[in-house]
Amino acid sequence: MDYKELWKKYKEVLSPKEKIDEEAKTVAKEILTNMENDQLLYKLVIFKMVKLLKIEEKFDKISKLLEMLNINNLEKNFDISKSSHYQKWHTLKINALYQLEEFEECLDLIKKVELEKEIYEKEDYYEIIRKKYCIYGKSNSEEKLKIAINGLIEIGYKNNKWYCLKEAADILFNIGELEKSTELYEEILLNNKITEMFLKCLENLGNIYYTNDKELSKLCYKIIYSLRTEKKWSINKEKYKEKFGESFDLLDINERKKILKDFKEKILKKRKTYFGKISTLNKGYGFITSTEKKNYYFSFRNENYLKIGDEVSFYLKKGFDFKKNRESEEAIHINRVFGGKNV
C-alpha cells in the first residue's frame, strides 16, 4: 500500500482511538506489515497500541509489542523536557516486566537506565528506581531490604510521594520491624486524607495496636469499615465482634468525621509537643523558632490564622530540605497558645 495512504489511515483511524477495537487492530496490523521497524510510522503505531493496551492492563501484549522495535533505532533525546521514543521504550518495558513479575529482566533494564539517568525526566526516573526498590523489598537479602526501605523513604520525602512511604512501611511490617512501620504508618495517616490507597496502613496498624492499645485498634477498624461503607464494599461485622466483643453499627458522616478526628488526636498525643514563636510568614509557608532556638519550616492554607510573634505549640514530621539536599523536620498541627492552653 502507498506510504501516504498508510499515514492517512493512521491519522484518521488509529490516532484518535481511545480504546482498542477491531478497526484499530486491522489498521495497526496493516501498517506494521507494510513498513520497516526503523520507520517513524511503524514506531508511532507501536506506541499508540501500547498506550491503548496499558488502559486495559494487558502487559504481556505490551511487552511483546515493544520487542518488535529495535531500541538501537530509537533516537535519544538529551532535552529531558521532550521524552523520546528511546526513553518511552524503557519506561514502558520496565513497567510491563514489573507487572508481569519478570523481575530479573526488569532489574537488568533498570541498571541501563541508571547509567543514562541524565536523559530521563525526573518523574519517570524516580518511578523506574521505585520499581527497583519494590523488587528488592520482596527479597530475603537483608542488604537488599535495607536498600529498598531507605530508597523508598528517600523518594517519598524528597518528592512528597506518600505511596512510596507506604511501600517502605509495608516492607518493615512484613519483616517484623513493627515500631518503625508504626511510626511511618502514623506519619502517612496524619498528613493525608484517608483513602483506599492507605487502607493497608490502617489494617496493619489495627493489628499492631491490638496487642497494646485496644482503643486505637478499635478506631482503626471503625475507619476501615467507614471507608468500605463509603465505597460500597463488603464489611465483615463478625470479625469486629470477635475482636472487641461488641457489635459494629454503620456510622453516619458526622460520626465518621469524629472517629477520624479522635484517631489523629490519639496518634498526636503519643508524640512530643514542641513550643515556639512564629518568626517568619510568607504566602503559604513560614518558620517557627522553637524554645530550643531551632527553626522549623511549616506550610499552611489559612493566611489569617497565624501572625508573626504568635506563641504556638506544634509537632514534627520528617520532610526534605531541597536547598541542603537532605532530610529535614517540619512543623505540623500548629496551634496558637494562650495562657498555656491551645486555642
Secondary structure per residue as TSV (DSSP state, phi and psi in degrees):
chain	resnum	aa	ss	phi	psi
A	1	M	-	360.0	148.8
A	2	D	-	-60.8	138.9
A	3	Y	H	-57.5	-43.2
A	4	K	H	-64.8	-36.1
A	5	E	H	-66.2	-38.5
A	6	L	H	-65.7	-41.1
A	7	W	H	-61.1	-41.3
A	8	K	H	-61.9	-43.6
A	9	K	H	-64.5	-38.9
A	10	Y	I	-62.9	-49.3
A	11	K	I	-67.5	-39.8
A	12	E	I	-87.8	-28.8
A	13	V	I	-109.5	-56.9
A	14	L	I	-80.1	-45.5
A	15	S	T	-55.8	-42.6
A	16	P	T	-76.5	-8.8
A	17	K	-	-61.7	139.2
A	18	E	S	-109.6	-8.4
A	19	K	S	-153.2	158.8
A	20	I	-	-78.6	130.3
A	21	D	-	-135.8	-177.9
A	22	E	H	-62.8	-37.0
A	23	E	H	-62.9	-42.6
A	24	A	H	-62.4	-44.2
A	25	K	H	-62.0	-42.4
A	26	T	H	-64.0	-46.9
A	27	V	H	-65.6	-42.6
A	28	A	H	-61.1	-46.4
A	29	K	H	-62.1	-40.9
A	30	E	H	-62.4	-44.8
A	31	I	H	-68.2	-45.4
A	32	L	H	-65.9	-30.4
A	33	T	H	-72.6	-33.5
A	34	N	H	-97.4	2.2
A	35	M	S	-128.4	159.4
A	36	E	-	-86.3	153.7
A	37	N	T	-75.1	-1.0
A	38	D	T	-101.4	1.6
A	39	Q	S	-87.0	147.0
A	40	L	H	-57.8	-45.7
A	41	L	H	-62.0	-38.6
A	42	Y	H	-58.3	-46.5
A	43	K	H	-64.0	-42.9
A	44	L	H	-62.1	-39.3
A	45	V	H	-65.9	-43.2
A	46	I	H	-58.7	-49.1
A	47	F	H	-68.5	-32.5
A	48	K	H	-66.6	-44.8
A	49	M	H	-65.9	-37.7
A	50	V	H	-62.6	-42.5
A	51	K	H	-59.7	-42.1
A	52	L	H	-70.6	-37.5
A	53	L	H	-69.9	-30.3
A	54	K	H	-62.6	-37.2
A	55	I	H	-60.7	-37.4
A	56	E	T	-88.8	0.2
A	57	E	T	57.3	40.2
A	58	K	-	-97.3	75.9
A	59	F	H	-72.2	-27.3
A	60	D	H	-65.7	-41.3
A	61	K	H	-69.7	-36.8
A	62	I	H	-60.3	-46.8
A	63	S	H	-60.4	-43.0
A	64	K	H	-66.9	-40.4
A	65	L	H	-62.7	-44.2
A	66	L	H	-63.9	-29.7
A	67	E	T	-68.1	-16.4
A	68	M	T	-75.5	-9.7
A	69	L	S	-98.7	142.8
A	70	N	-	-92.2	112.2
A	71	I	G	-65.8	-20.6
A	72	N	G	-69.9	-18.1
A	73	N	G	-94.1	0.2
A	74	L	S	-94.1	128.3
A	75	E	-	-70.9	146.9
A	76	K	-	-96.2	146.4
A	77	N	-	-123.8	115.4
A	78	F	S	-86.1	-0.3
A	79	D	-	-94.3	98.0
A	80	I	T	-68.5	-5.5
A	81	S	T	-75.6	-14.1
A	82	K	S	-126.0	106.2
A	83	S	-	-69.3	130.1
A	84	S	-	-92.5	171.9
A	85	H	H	-62.7	-33.3
A	86	Y	H	-62.5	-48.6
A	87	Q	H	-65.1	-42.3
A	88	K	H	-60.0	-43.2
A	89	W	H	-57.9	-48.4
A	90	H	H	-65.8	-43.6
A	91	T	H	-60.8	-46.5
A	92	L	H	-70.1	-40.4
A	93	K	H	-66.5	-43.5
A	94	I	H	-61.6	-42.6
A	95	N	H	-63.3	-43.0
A	96	A	H	-63.7	-45.4
A	97	L	H	-63.4	-38.5
A	98	Y	H	-63.9	-45.3
A	99	Q	H	-65.8	-31.8
A	100	L	T	-84.3	-0.6
A	101	E	T	60.6	31.9
A	102	E	-	-93.7	72.7
A	103	F	H	-70.5	-37.1
A	104	E	H	-63.0	-47.2
A	105	E	H	-64.3	-37.8
A	106	C	H	-61.6	-45.7
A	107	L	H	-65.2	-35.9
A	108	D	H	-61.2	-42.1
A	109	L	H	-68.9	-38.1
A	110	I	H	-62.1	-38.0
A	111	K	H	-59.4	-40.3
A	112	K	H	-64.1	-41.1
A	113	V	H	-63.6	-41.2
A	114	E	H	-60.0	-32.3
A	115	L	H	-72.3	-21.7
A	116	E	T	-120.2	29.3
A	117	K	G	-55.1	-27.9
A	118	E	G	-67.1	-15.8
A	119	I	G	-97.4	0.8
A	120	Y	S	-102.9	144.6
A	121	E	-	-61.5	143.9
A	122	K	H	-54.8	-43.8
A	123	E	H	-61.9	-46.4
A	124	D	H	-63.5	-42.4
A	125	Y	H	-64.1	-45.5
A	126	Y	H	-63.2	-35.7
A	127	E	H	-67.2	-36.6
A	128	I	H	-67.1	-46.6
A	129	I	H	-66.5	-34.1
A	130	R	H	-57.1	-40.3
A	131	K	H	-63.4	-37.4
A	132	K	H	-60.4	-46.2
A	133	Y	H	-65.1	-37.4
A	134	C	H	-65.0	-36.7
A	135	I	H	-67.3	-45.0
A	136	Y	H	-59.5	-32.9
A	137	G	T	-67.0	-14.8
A	138	K	T	-93.6	-1.3
A	139	S	-	-80.6	163.4
A	140	N	S	-97.1	-1.3
A	141	S	-	-81.4	125.2
A	142	E	H	-60.6	-38.6
A	143	E	H	-63.7	-45.7
A	144	K	H	-67.7	-37.1
A	145	L	H	-63.3	-40.5
A	146	K	H	-64.9	-43.5
A	147	I	H	-60.4	-42.9
A	148	A	H	-62.0	-48.9
A	149	I	H	-63.4	-50.6
A	150	N	H	-63.4	-39.5
A	151	G	H	-65.8	-44.5
A	152	L	H	-66.4	-38.5
A	153	I	H	-65.0	-41.8
A	154	E	H	-63.1	-47.6
A	155	I	H	-61.2	-40.9
A	156	G	H	-59.6	-51.0
A	157	Y	H	-73.6	-38.8
A	158	K	H	-67.2	-34.3
A	159	N	H	-115.7	10.7
A	160	N	T	55.4	41.0
A	161	K	-	-102.0	93.0
A	162	W	H	-67.7	-26.4
A	163	Y	H	-68.4	-26.7
A	164	C	H	-68.7	-39.1
A	165	L	H	-65.7	-36.8
A	166	K	H	-62.1	-43.0
A	167	E	H	-64.0	-38.0
A	168	A	H	-65.3	-42.9
A	169	A	H	-64.1	-38.3
A	170	D	H	-63.0	-40.5
A	171	I	H	-63.6	-46.2
A	172	L	H	-59.0	-41.4
A	173	F	H	-63.7	-43.9
A	174	N	H	-67.1	-28.2
A	175	I	T	-96.9	8.4
A	176	G	T	85.7	10.9
A	177	E	-	-85.9	71.4
A	178	L	H	-70.2	-34.8
A	179	E	H	-65.1	-45.2
A	180	K	H	-69.1	-39.3
A	181	S	H	-67.4	-37.5
A	182	T	H	-60.3	-45.5
A	183	E	H	-58.2	-43.5
A	184	L	H	-71.0	-44.2
A	185	Y	H	-57.9	-44.6
A	186	E	H	-63.6	-41.1
A	187	E	H	-58.3	-44.2
A	188	I	H	-63.5	-47.4
A	189	L	H	-73.0	-29.4
A	190	L	H	-69.5	-28.9
A	191	N	S	-108.4	9.2
A	192	N	S	-138.4	154.8
A	193	K	-	-67.5	136.7
A	194	I	-	-75.1	112.9
A	195	T	-	-126.9	176.3
A	196	E	G	-60.7	-25.1
A	197	M	G	-59.4	-32.6
A	198	F	G	-104.6	15.2
A	199	L	H	-60.2	-39.7
A	200	K	H	-62.1	-36.4
A	201	C	H	-58.5	-47.1
A	202	L	H	-65.3	-41.7
A	203	E	H	-62.7	-46.1
A	204	N	H	-68.2	-39.4
A	205	L	H	-63.7	-40.5
A	206	G	H	-56.9	-40.1
A	207	N	H	-70.1	-40.1
A	208	I	H	-66.9	-47.4
A	209	Y	H	-63.9	-27.9
A	210	Y	T	-56.0	-31.3
A	211	T	T	-80.6	-25.1
A	212	N	T	-133.3	-5.3
A	213	D	-	-152.9	82.3
A	214	K	H	-60.4	-35.7
A	215	E	H	-64.5	-44.2
A	216	L	H	-66.4	-38.6
A	217	S	H	-61.5	-42.9
A	218	K	H	-62.3	-41.9
A	219	L	H	-63.1	-40.2
A	220	C	H	-56.6	-49.7
A	221	Y	H	-65.5	-36.2
A	222	K	H	-65.4	-39.8
A	223	I	H	-66.9	-40.8
A	224	I	H	-58.7	-49.3
A	225	Y	H	-65.5	-35.3
A	226	S	H	-64.1	-44.0
A	227	L	H	-64.1	-41.8
A	228	R	H	-66.3	-35.8
A	229	T	H	-63.2	-45.2
A	230	E	H	-59.7	-37.4
A	231	K	T	-87.0	-1.3
A	232	K	T	61.5	38.9
A	233	W	-	-95.7	163.9
A	234	S	-	-70.8	152.3
A	235	I	-	-130.4	131.8
A	236	N	-	-96.4	88.5
A	237	K	H	-66.3	-30.6
A	238	E	H	-63.7	-35.6
A	239	K	H	-62.0	-40.6
A	240	Y	H	-64.7	-42.7
A	241	K	H	-65.6	-40.1
A	242	E	H	-62.3	-40.1
A	243	K	H	-73.5	-45.5
A	244	F	H	-113.7	-1.9
A	245	G	S	69.0	23.1
A	246	E	S	-147.2	157.9
A	247	S	-	-79.7	155.5
A	248	F	-	-110.3	121.3
A	249	D	-	-99.6	142.7
A	250	L	-	-62.1	141.6
A	251	L	-	-104.7	147.4
A	252	D	-	-84.6	175.2
A	253	I	H	-62.3	-36.1
A	254	N	H	-68.2	-39.1
A	255	E	H	-65.5	-38.6
A	256	R	H	-63.3	-42.7
A	257	K	H	-63.2	-40.1
A	258	K	H	-66.0	-42.2
A	259	I	H	-63.0	-42.2
A	260	L	H	-64.0	-41.9
A	261	K	H	-63.1	-45.0
A	262	D	H	-60.7	-41.1
A	263	F	H	-61.4	-48.9
A	264	K	H	-66.0	-37.0
A	265	E	H	-65.6	-39.2
A	266	K	H	-66.2	-37.5
A	267	I	H	-65.1	-43.9
A	268	L	H	-63.2	-35.7
A	269	K	H	-65.1	-19.8
A	270	K	T	-77.6	-13.4
A	271	R	S	-98.9	164.1
A	272	K	-	-74.0	136.4
A	273	T	-	-93.6	132.2
A	274	Y	E	-109.5	156.5
A	275	F	E	-130.1	151.8
A	276	G	E	-178.1	-166.5
A	277	K	E	-125.9	146.5
A	278	I	E	-69.2	119.2
A	279	S	E	-104.6	-27.4
A	280	T	E	-141.7	139.2
A	281	L	E	-135.9	126.4
A	282	N	E	-127.1	-177.7
A	283	K	T	-69.5	106.9
A	284	G	T	89.6	-7.9
A	285	Y	E	-154.5	167.5
A	286	G	E	-168.1	-170.2
A	287	F	E	-134.8	144.4
A	288	I	E	-112.9	133.0
A	289	T	E	-97.0	115.7
A	290	S	E	-76.0	169.3
A	291	T	T	-64.9	-19.0
A	292	E	T	-88.4	9.6
A	293	K	S	67.0	27.0
A	294	K	-	-103.0	145.6
A	295	N	E	-99.2	131.4
A	296	Y	E	-124.6	130.4
A	297	Y	E	-74.1	147.6
A	298	F	E	-149.0	156.2
A	299	S	E	-119.4	155.0
A	300	F	-	-155.7	165.2
A	301	R	S	-108.3	-41.9
A	302	N	-	-85.7	101.9
A	303	E	T	-69.9	-18.7
A	304	N	T	-91.7	-2.8
A	305	Y	T	-76.2	-41.0
A	306	L	-	-117.9	153.0
A	307	K	-	-134.4	154.0
A	308	I	T	-59.7	133.5
A	309	G	T	96.5	-13.9
A	310	D	-	-60.4	134.9
A	311	E	E	-83.3	132.8
A	312	V	E	-136.4	157.6
A	313	S	E	-109.3	153.2
A	314	F	E	-161.3	167.4
A	315	Y	E	-117.3	170.3
A	316	L	E	-115.6	145.0
A	317	K	E	-132.0	160.5
A	318	K	E	-75.9	144.1
A	319	G	E	-142.3	-158.3
A	320	F	E	-141.9	128.4
A	321	D	E	-94.8	105.6
A	322	F	T	-71.5	-30.1
A	323	K	T	-66.3	-39.3
A	324	K	T	-97.4	-3.8
A	325	N	T	53.2	52.7
A	326	R	E	-156.6	163.8
A	327	E	E	-65.3	149.9
A	328	S	E	-141.6	-176.1
A	329	E	E	-119.4	138.2
A	330	E	E	-120.9	151.0
A	331	A	E	-82.7	137.1
A	332	I	E	-135.6	164.8
A	333	H	E	48.7	61.6
A	334	I	E	-87.2	132.1
A	335	N	E	-130.5	139.1
A	336	R	E	-69.1	143.8
A	337	V	E	-113.3	131.7
A	338	F	E	-133.2	121.3
A	339	G	T	60.0	32.9
A	340	G	T	83.6	2.8
A	341	K	E	-121.9	146.7
A	342	N	E	-72.3	141.6
A	343	V	-	-127.3	360.0
